[in-house]
Amino acid sequence: MADASPDPLPTAPPPPPMPIAVRLWFIWAFALLAVTGLLLPRIIEFVDFSSRAPFSLLGLFMMAELAALLFGITVAMQRKRIGHRFAIGIAILAAPILAGLPPIVLEFPSAAVAGWQTLFIPVGLAISVVLIVGLLRPGSRAYFSED
């Protein structure tokens, strides 16, 4: 008597492992999300435009950054192709966030701002370059394969 079980359905091949550049990007994205969350109360109370304005330019920038960050992490976790573009865009934010945000939000004196930016602009640029070069490699591009 023949086996009565139906033929097994063909299974999709397992997805490729996550490239190191994508792992580094996720570390950067979640660190950026954590720092934004910790600084959010200071950003909300900060008014840089006018005491009568109901918003601040820094607040608008941070809310746009937060929205892009949350959406970018979400689509990157789903391995969507658009996630690759968001990952590159978020990787570009390293220098402006590291060099510009803490001095403004924490109200550094002007002498300290110059020293902070001298130190953290190169650090931010190095982070951006490493992440972008890694994300542009073929393995990283192939990781974001879902439509």
PyMOL CGO cylinders between C-alpha atoms (Angstrom):
from pymol import cmd
from pymol.cgo import CYLINDER

trace = [
    CYLINDER, 0.00, 0.00, 0.00, 1.32, 3.43, -0.97, 0.3, 1, 1, 1, 1, 1, 1,
    CYLINDER, 1.32, 3.43, -0.97, 1.96, 6.17, 1.53, 0.3, 1, 1, 1, 1, 1, 1,
    CYLINDER, 1.96, 6.17, 1.53, -1.20, 8.32, 1.80, 0.3, 1, 1, 1, 1, 1, 1,
    CYLINDER, -1.20, 8.32, 1.80, 0.54, 11.49, 3.02, 0.3, 1, 1, 1, 1, 1, 1,
    CYLINDER, 0.54, 11.49, 3.02, 0.43, 14.44, 0.62, 0.3, 1, 1, 1, 1, 1, 1,
    CYLINDER, 0.43, 14.44, 0.62, 3.58, 15.72, -1.00, 0.3, 1, 1, 1, 1, 1, 1,
    CYLINDER, 3.58, 15.72, -1.00, 5.31, 18.26, 1.22, 0.3, 1, 1, 1, 1, 1, 1,
    CYLINDER, 5.31, 18.26, 1.22, 5.06, 21.83, 0.04, 0.3, 1, 1, 1, 1, 1, 1,
    CYLINDER, 5.06, 21.83, 0.04, 8.28, 23.30, -1.23, 0.3, 1, 1, 1, 1, 1, 1,
    CYLINDER, 8.28, 23.30, -1.23, 9.83, 25.53, 1.39, 0.3, 1, 1, 1, 1, 1, 1,
    CYLINDER, 9.83, 25.53, 1.39, 11.61, 28.77, 0.74, 0.3, 1, 1, 1, 1, 1, 1,
    CYLINDER, 11.61, 28.77, 0.74, 15.34, 28.74, 1.28, 0.3, 1, 1, 1, 1, 1, 1,
    CYLINDER, 15.34, 28.74, 1.28, 16.39, 30.15, 4.64, 0.3, 1, 1, 1, 1, 1, 1,
    CYLINDER, 16.39, 30.15, 4.64, 17.23, 33.86, 4.58, 0.3, 1, 1, 1, 1, 1, 1,
    CYLINDER, 17.23, 33.86, 4.58, 20.90, 34.79, 4.53, 0.3, 1, 1, 1, 1, 1, 1,
    CYLINDER, 20.90, 34.79, 4.53, 22.43, 35.66, 7.89, 0.3, 1, 1, 1, 1, 1, 1,
    CYLINDER, 22.43, 35.66, 7.89, 22.42, 39.32, 8.92, 0.3, 1, 1, 1, 1, 1, 1,
    CYLINDER, 22.42, 39.32, 8.92, 25.60, 41.05, 7.66, 0.3, 1, 1, 1, 1, 1, 1,
    CYLINDER, 25.60, 41.05, 7.66, 27.82, 42.75, 10.22, 0.3, 1, 1, 1, 1, 1, 1,
    CYLINDER, 27.82, 42.75, 10.22, 27.11, 46.19, 8.70, 0.3, 1, 1, 1, 1, 1, 1,
    CYLINDER, 27.11, 46.19, 8.70, 23.38, 45.71, 9.27, 0.3, 1, 1, 1, 1, 1, 1,
    CYLINDER, 23.38, 45.71, 9.27, 24.04, 44.59, 12.85, 0.3, 1, 1, 1, 1, 1, 1,
    CYLINDER, 24.04, 44.59, 12.85, 26.17, 47.71, 13.44, 0.3, 1, 1, 1, 1, 1, 1,
    CYLINDER, 26.17, 47.71, 13.44, 23.43, 49.84, 11.93, 0.3, 1, 1, 1, 1, 1, 1,
    CYLINDER, 23.43, 49.84, 11.93, 20.83, 48.32, 14.28, 0.3, 1, 1, 1, 1, 1, 1,
    CYLINDER, 20.83, 48.32, 14.28, 23.13, 49.07, 17.24, 0.3, 1, 1, 1, 1, 1, 1,
    CYLINDER, 23.13, 49.07, 17.24, 23.48, 52.68, 16.03, 0.3, 1, 1, 1, 1, 1, 1,
    CYLINDER, 23.48, 52.68, 16.03, 19.74, 53.04, 15.40, 0.3, 1, 1, 1, 1, 1, 1,
    CYLINDER, 19.74, 53.04, 15.40, 18.73, 51.70, 18.82, 0.3, 1, 1, 1, 1, 1, 1,
    CYLINDER, 18.73, 51.70, 18.82, 21.41, 53.82, 20.54, 0.3, 1, 1, 1, 1, 1, 1,
    CYLINDER, 21.41, 53.82, 20.54, 20.08, 56.88, 18.70, 0.3, 1, 1, 1, 1, 1, 1,
    CYLINDER, 20.08, 56.88, 18.70, 16.54, 55.94, 19.73, 0.3, 1, 1, 1, 1, 1, 1,
    CYLINDER, 16.54, 55.94, 19.73, 17.62, 55.59, 23.38, 0.3, 1, 1, 1, 1, 1, 1,
    CYLINDER, 17.62, 55.59, 23.38, 19.45, 58.93, 23.42, 0.3, 1, 1, 1, 1, 1, 1,
    CYLINDER, 19.45, 58.93, 23.42, 16.48, 60.64, 21.76, 0.3, 1, 1, 1, 1, 1, 1,
    CYLINDER, 16.48, 60.64, 21.76, 14.16, 59.16, 24.36, 0.3, 1, 1, 1, 1, 1, 1,
    CYLINDER, 14.16, 59.16, 24.36, 16.39, 60.27, 27.23, 0.3, 1, 1, 1, 1, 1, 1,
    CYLINDER, 16.39, 60.27, 27.23, 16.72, 63.81, 25.86, 0.3, 1, 1, 1, 1, 1, 1,
    CYLINDER, 16.72, 63.81, 25.86, 13.08, 64.16, 24.81, 0.3, 1, 1, 1, 1, 1, 1,
    CYLINDER, 13.08, 64.16, 24.81, 11.94, 66.03, 27.95, 0.3, 1, 1, 1, 1, 1, 1,
    CYLINDER, 11.94, 66.03, 27.95, 14.73, 68.60, 27.45, 0.3, 1, 1, 1, 1, 1, 1,
    CYLINDER, 14.73, 68.60, 27.45, 13.93, 68.89, 23.76, 0.3, 1, 1, 1, 1, 1, 1,
    CYLINDER, 13.93, 68.89, 23.76, 10.23, 69.48, 24.47, 0.3, 1, 1, 1, 1, 1, 1,
    CYLINDER, 10.23, 69.48, 24.47, 10.93, 72.27, 26.96, 0.3, 1, 1, 1, 1, 1, 1,
    CYLINDER, 10.93, 72.27, 26.96, 13.58, 73.87, 24.71, 0.3, 1, 1, 1, 1, 1, 1,
    CYLINDER, 13.58, 73.87, 24.71, 12.34, 76.86, 22.71, 0.3, 1, 1, 1, 1, 1, 1,
    CYLINDER, 12.34, 76.86, 22.71, 14.89, 78.30, 20.31, 0.3, 1, 1, 1, 1, 1, 1,
    CYLINDER, 14.89, 78.30, 20.31, 12.61, 80.37, 18.08, 0.3, 1, 1, 1, 1, 1, 1,
    CYLINDER, 12.61, 80.37, 18.08, 10.59, 82.63, 20.33, 0.3, 1, 1, 1, 1, 1, 1,
    CYLINDER, 10.59, 82.63, 20.33, 9.05, 82.45, 23.75, 0.3, 1, 1, 1, 1, 1, 1,
    CYLINDER, 9.05, 82.45, 23.75, 5.66, 82.98, 22.09, 0.3, 1, 1, 1, 1, 1, 1,
    CYLINDER, 5.66, 82.98, 22.09, 6.06, 80.25, 19.47, 0.3, 1, 1, 1, 1, 1, 1,
    CYLINDER, 6.06, 80.25, 19.47, 4.28, 76.96, 20.21, 0.3, 1, 1, 1, 1, 1, 1,
    CYLINDER, 4.28, 76.96, 20.21, 7.16, 74.99, 18.71, 0.3, 1, 1, 1, 1, 1, 1,
    CYLINDER, 7.16, 74.99, 18.71, 10.92, 75.05, 18.36, 0.3, 1, 1, 1, 1, 1, 1,
    CYLINDER, 10.92, 75.05, 18.36, 12.98, 74.33, 15.27, 0.3, 1, 1, 1, 1, 1, 1,
    CYLINDER, 12.98, 74.33, 15.27, 14.98, 71.78, 17.26, 0.3, 1, 1, 1, 1, 1, 1,
    CYLINDER, 14.98, 71.78, 17.26, 11.75, 70.10, 18.36, 0.3, 1, 1, 1, 1, 1, 1,
    CYLINDER, 11.75, 70.10, 18.36, 10.55, 69.88, 14.76, 0.3, 1, 1, 1, 1, 1, 1,
    CYLINDER, 10.55, 69.88, 14.76, 13.88, 68.37, 13.67, 0.3, 1, 1, 1, 1, 1, 1,
    CYLINDER, 13.88, 68.37, 13.67, 13.86, 65.85, 16.51, 0.3, 1, 1, 1, 1, 1, 1,
    CYLINDER, 13.86, 65.85, 16.51, 10.27, 64.78, 15.86, 0.3, 1, 1, 1, 1, 1, 1,
    CYLINDER, 10.27, 64.78, 15.86, 11.07, 64.24, 12.16, 0.3, 1, 1, 1, 1, 1, 1,
    CYLINDER, 11.07, 64.24, 12.16, 14.22, 62.31, 13.18, 0.3, 1, 1, 1, 1, 1, 1,
    CYLINDER, 14.22, 62.31, 13.18, 12.24, 60.21, 15.64, 0.3, 1, 1, 1, 1, 1, 1,
    CYLINDER, 12.24, 60.21, 15.64, 9.55, 59.38, 13.08, 0.3, 1, 1, 1, 1, 1, 1,
    CYLINDER, 9.55, 59.38, 13.08, 12.13, 58.44, 10.44, 0.3, 1, 1, 1, 1, 1, 1,
    CYLINDER, 12.13, 58.44, 10.44, 14.07, 56.38, 12.99, 0.3, 1, 1, 1, 1, 1, 1,
    CYLINDER, 14.07, 56.38, 12.99, 11.04, 54.40, 14.16, 0.3, 1, 1, 1, 1, 1, 1,
    CYLINDER, 11.04, 54.40, 14.16, 9.82, 53.76, 10.63, 0.3, 1, 1, 1, 1, 1, 1,
    CYLINDER, 9.82, 53.76, 10.63, 13.35, 52.88, 9.45, 0.3, 1, 1, 1, 1, 1, 1,
    CYLINDER, 13.35, 52.88, 9.45, 13.86, 50.35, 12.25, 0.3, 1, 1, 1, 1, 1, 1,
    CYLINDER, 13.86, 50.35, 12.25, 10.46, 48.83, 11.55, 0.3, 1, 1, 1, 1, 1, 1,
    CYLINDER, 10.46, 48.83, 11.55, 11.02, 48.32, 7.82, 0.3, 1, 1, 1, 1, 1, 1,
    CYLINDER, 11.02, 48.32, 7.82, 14.62, 47.17, 8.37, 0.3, 1, 1, 1, 1, 1, 1,
    CYLINDER, 14.62, 47.17, 8.37, 13.42, 44.48, 10.78, 0.3, 1, 1, 1, 1, 1, 1,
    CYLINDER, 13.42, 44.48, 10.78, 11.00, 43.35, 8.09, 0.3, 1, 1, 1, 1, 1, 1,
    CYLINDER, 11.00, 43.35, 8.09, 13.89, 43.29, 5.59, 0.3, 1, 1, 1, 1, 1, 1,
    CYLINDER, 13.89, 43.29, 5.59, 11.98, 45.56, 3.20, 0.3, 1, 1, 1, 1, 1, 1,
    CYLINDER, 11.98, 45.56, 3.20, 13.91, 47.12, 0.34, 0.3, 1, 1, 1, 1, 1, 1,
    CYLINDER, 13.91, 47.12, 0.34, 12.94, 50.59, 1.50, 0.3, 1, 1, 1, 1, 1, 1,
    CYLINDER, 12.94, 50.59, 1.50, 14.63, 49.72, 4.79, 0.3, 1, 1, 1, 1, 1, 1,
    CYLINDER, 14.63, 49.72, 4.79, 18.00, 49.86, 3.03, 0.3, 1, 1, 1, 1, 1, 1,
    CYLINDER, 18.00, 49.86, 3.03, 17.37, 53.46, 1.99, 0.3, 1, 1, 1, 1, 1, 1,
    CYLINDER, 17.37, 53.46, 1.99, 16.20, 54.40, 5.46, 0.3, 1, 1, 1, 1, 1, 1,
    CYLINDER, 16.20, 54.40, 5.46, 19.28, 52.71, 6.95, 0.3, 1, 1, 1, 1, 1, 1,
    CYLINDER, 19.28, 52.71, 6.95, 21.56, 54.83, 4.78, 0.3, 1, 1, 1, 1, 1, 1,
    CYLINDER, 21.56, 54.83, 4.78, 19.61, 57.99, 5.64, 0.3, 1, 1, 1, 1, 1, 1,
    CYLINDER, 19.61, 57.99, 5.64, 19.78, 57.27, 9.36, 0.3, 1, 1, 1, 1, 1, 1,
    CYLINDER, 19.78, 57.27, 9.36, 23.51, 56.50, 9.08, 0.3, 1, 1, 1, 1, 1, 1,
    CYLINDER, 23.51, 56.50, 9.08, 24.03, 60.02, 7.72, 0.3, 1, 1, 1, 1, 1, 1,
    CYLINDER, 24.03, 60.02, 7.72, 22.61, 61.50, 10.94, 0.3, 1, 1, 1, 1, 1, 1,
    CYLINDER, 22.61, 61.50, 10.94, 25.66, 60.54, 13.04, 0.3, 1, 1, 1, 1, 1, 1,
    CYLINDER, 25.66, 60.54, 13.04, 27.63, 63.79, 12.65, 0.3, 1, 1, 1, 1, 1, 1,
    CYLINDER, 27.63, 63.79, 12.65, 24.76, 66.27, 13.12, 0.3, 1, 1, 1, 1, 1, 1,
    CYLINDER, 24.76, 66.27, 13.12, 23.32, 64.37, 16.09, 0.3, 1, 1, 1, 1, 1, 1,
    CYLINDER, 23.32, 64.37, 16.09, 26.62, 63.80, 17.92, 0.3, 1, 1, 1, 1, 1, 1,
    CYLINDER, 26.62, 63.80, 17.92, 28.09, 67.25, 17.22, 0.3, 1, 1, 1, 1, 1, 1,
    CYLINDER, 28.09, 67.25, 17.22, 25.02, 69.47, 17.35, 0.3, 1, 1, 1, 1, 1, 1,
    CYLINDER, 25.02, 69.47, 17.35, 22.38, 68.05, 19.65, 0.3, 1, 1, 1, 1, 1, 1,
    CYLINDER, 22.38, 68.05, 19.65, 24.11, 67.77, 23.08, 0.3, 1, 1, 1, 1, 1, 1,
    CYLINDER, 24.11, 67.77, 23.08, 25.54, 71.33, 23.09, 0.3, 1, 1, 1, 1, 1, 1,
    CYLINDER, 25.54, 71.33, 23.09, 22.14, 72.81, 22.24, 0.3, 1, 1, 1, 1, 1, 1,
    CYLINDER, 22.14, 72.81, 22.24, 19.99, 70.71, 24.54, 0.3, 1, 1, 1, 1, 1, 1,
    CYLINDER, 19.99, 70.71, 24.54, 22.40, 70.68, 27.48, 0.3, 1, 1, 1, 1, 1, 1,
    CYLINDER, 22.40, 70.68, 27.48, 23.18, 74.42, 27.05, 0.3, 1, 1, 1, 1, 1, 1,
    CYLINDER, 23.18, 74.42, 27.05, 26.97, 74.17, 26.88, 0.3, 1, 1, 1, 1, 1, 1,
    CYLINDER, 26.97, 74.17, 26.88, 28.98, 77.39, 27.24, 0.3, 1, 1, 1, 1, 1, 1,
    CYLINDER, 28.98, 77.39, 27.24, 30.34, 78.65, 23.92, 0.3, 1, 1, 1, 1, 1, 1,
    CYLINDER, 30.34, 78.65, 23.92, 33.93, 77.54, 24.68, 0.3, 1, 1, 1, 1, 1, 1,
    CYLINDER, 33.93, 77.54, 24.68, 32.71, 74.03, 25.45, 0.3, 1, 1, 1, 1, 1, 1,
    CYLINDER, 32.71, 74.03, 25.45, 30.64, 73.90, 22.24, 0.3, 1, 1, 1, 1, 1, 1,
    CYLINDER, 30.64, 73.90, 22.24, 33.75, 74.47, 20.10, 0.3, 1, 1, 1, 1, 1, 1,
    CYLINDER, 33.75, 74.47, 20.10, 35.66, 71.70, 21.89, 0.3, 1, 1, 1, 1, 1, 1,
    CYLINDER, 35.66, 71.70, 21.89, 32.70, 69.31, 21.74, 0.3, 1, 1, 1, 1, 1, 1,
    CYLINDER, 32.70, 69.31, 21.74, 32.23, 69.86, 18.00, 0.3, 1, 1, 1, 1, 1, 1,
    CYLINDER, 32.23, 69.86, 18.00, 35.95, 69.56, 17.31, 0.3, 1, 1, 1, 1, 1, 1,
    CYLINDER, 35.95, 69.56, 17.31, 35.89, 66.15, 18.97, 0.3, 1, 1, 1, 1, 1, 1,
    CYLINDER, 35.89, 66.15, 18.97, 32.56, 64.77, 17.78, 0.3, 1, 1, 1, 1, 1, 1,
    CYLINDER, 32.56, 64.77, 17.78, 32.32, 65.94, 14.17, 0.3, 1, 1, 1, 1, 1, 1,
    CYLINDER, 32.32, 65.94, 14.17, 35.15, 63.55, 13.15, 0.3, 1, 1, 1, 1, 1, 1,
    CYLINDER, 35.15, 63.55, 13.15, 33.65, 60.78, 15.32, 0.3, 1, 1, 1, 1, 1, 1,
    CYLINDER, 33.65, 60.78, 15.32, 30.23, 61.28, 13.72, 0.3, 1, 1, 1, 1, 1, 1,
    CYLINDER, 30.23, 61.28, 13.72, 31.73, 61.34, 10.24, 0.3, 1, 1, 1, 1, 1, 1,
    CYLINDER, 31.73, 61.34, 10.24, 33.67, 58.15, 10.95, 0.3, 1, 1, 1, 1, 1, 1,
    CYLINDER, 33.67, 58.15, 10.95, 30.51, 56.39, 12.19, 0.3, 1, 1, 1, 1, 1, 1,
    CYLINDER, 30.51, 56.39, 12.19, 28.61, 57.56, 9.10, 0.3, 1, 1, 1, 1, 1, 1,
    CYLINDER, 28.61, 57.56, 9.10, 31.34, 56.46, 6.68, 0.3, 1, 1, 1, 1, 1, 1,
    CYLINDER, 31.34, 56.46, 6.68, 31.71, 53.01, 8.28, 0.3, 1, 1, 1, 1, 1, 1,
    CYLINDER, 31.71, 53.01, 8.28, 27.96, 52.42, 8.29, 0.3, 1, 1, 1, 1, 1, 1,
    CYLINDER, 27.96, 52.42, 8.29, 27.34, 53.71, 4.77, 0.3, 1, 1, 1, 1, 1, 1,
    CYLINDER, 27.34, 53.71, 4.77, 30.25, 51.79, 3.23, 0.3, 1, 1, 1, 1, 1, 1,
    CYLINDER, 30.25, 51.79, 3.23, 29.09, 48.64, 5.01, 0.3, 1, 1, 1, 1, 1, 1,
    CYLINDER, 29.09, 48.64, 5.01, 25.46, 49.13, 3.98, 0.3, 1, 1, 1, 1, 1, 1,
    CYLINDER, 25.46, 49.13, 3.98, 26.42, 49.64, 0.32, 0.3, 1, 1, 1, 1, 1, 1,
    CYLINDER, 26.42, 49.64, 0.32, 28.17, 46.26, 0.12, 0.3, 1, 1, 1, 1, 1, 1,
    CYLINDER, 28.17, 46.26, 0.12, 26.32, 43.60, -1.91, 0.3, 1, 1, 1, 1, 1, 1,
    CYLINDER, 26.32, 43.60, -1.91, 25.67, 41.36, 1.10, 0.3, 1, 1, 1, 1, 1, 1,
    CYLINDER, 25.67, 41.36, 1.10, 23.96, 44.18, 2.97, 0.3, 1, 1, 1, 1, 1, 1,
    CYLINDER, 23.96, 44.18, 2.97, 21.89, 45.13, -0.06, 0.3, 1, 1, 1, 1, 1, 1,
    CYLINDER, 21.89, 45.13, -0.06, 20.84, 41.50, -0.53, 0.3, 1, 1, 1, 1, 1, 1,
    CYLINDER, 20.84, 41.50, -0.53, 19.71, 41.33, 3.10, 0.3, 1, 1, 1, 1, 1, 1,
    CYLINDER, 19.71, 41.33, 3.10, 16.92, 43.83, 2.36, 0.3, 1, 1, 1, 1, 1, 1,
    CYLINDER, 16.92, 43.83, 2.36, 15.15, 41.56, -0.11, 0.3, 1, 1, 1, 1, 1, 1,
    CYLINDER, 15.15, 41.56, -0.11, 11.44, 41.77, 0.71, 0.3, 1, 1, 1, 1, 1, 1,
    CYLINDER, 11.44, 41.77, 0.71, 9.06, 43.80, -1.43, 0.3, 1, 1, 1, 1, 1, 1,
]
cmd.load_cgo(trace, "trace")
